[in-house]
């Protein structure tokens, strides 16, 4: 029997609640499809700060490096906002991405037919939307040096450096080309080449790689226009390729096409080694512990882990079909509620998803 080791990172806020739901579903599908899962739970983010004074303890990073995949829920809370930058929960996530060399972030954005009226956009605008944001994750302005603050008083200045090498651009672009081969064969590369030298290099490298992929249609948009086009006509997009900062913005904007950021999964991948799979949403501290969280994005992140990380496509499909059928039958968590639907708590949604899994 195949065996996979998963490091669970519940994190903060609603993280433990949605992790519990997801773990139970994973155990069920592993039994159904005849593979074994070994779970190891570790601290990250605020929970790690409270225990170790460090948002990414060394034992957490080492456990992830020695796993087959890491499955994270959410991190962060306003209670940590006054800490220095290096001690905040978000720094732990950045360090985890760097430590695992997770340079490629894959964020699928699909409008589920049963949730089409949950979006703030018109039905005719979002019907049929199915796109993927491919975001470079370990370079750009979040990791560039020099950075910092200098001076005092009215003369104080802060600065960050946006930088990309040709190698970094080439490897993330290659991921986008490979993904597009199995989709509609269209890539829109997003940059700001009209004012940024780093974006001009980005565009030049993407164009050069495109010469080896003549069957893929390449287009380019500046980030400001891309953000507008994403809400004006999202169906024009298939694969969106972009850097770290722009991808951070666009993927969250794209999340709202689906009606709730609580619906979107993601995968962060390296050239080889374990990937990190996590929902796009935050830790929602305002509803933490109230059993109101939507666990679906984490469940779909687990499906991506099964599919991409473990090549257990049947088990991944079972989770996706359970989500689709639960929603189609009108069951919702509070964030997805609309007229005529039945509201469920986080744990009740977990039970409902479990009941909708295929039985053999």
Secondary structure, DSSP 8 states (H G I E B T S, - for coil): -EEEEEEEEEESTTHHHHHHHHHHHHHHHHHHTTEEEEEEE---THHHHHHHSSSS-HHHHHHHHTSSEEEEEE---GGGTTS-GGGSHHHHHHHHHHHTT--EEEEEEE--GGGGGGSSS-HHHHTT-EEEEEEE-SSGGGT-SS-EEES-GGG-EEE------HHHHHHHHHHHHHHHHTTTSEEEEEE-TTT-HHHHHHHHHHHHHHTT-TTSEEEEEEHHHHHHHHHH-GGG-SEEEE-HHHHHHHHHHHHGGGT-GGG-EEEEE-SSS-EEEEESS---GGGTTTT----HHHHHHHHHIIIIIT--HHHHHHHHHHHHHHHHTTEE-GGG--TT-EE--HHHHHHHHHHHS---
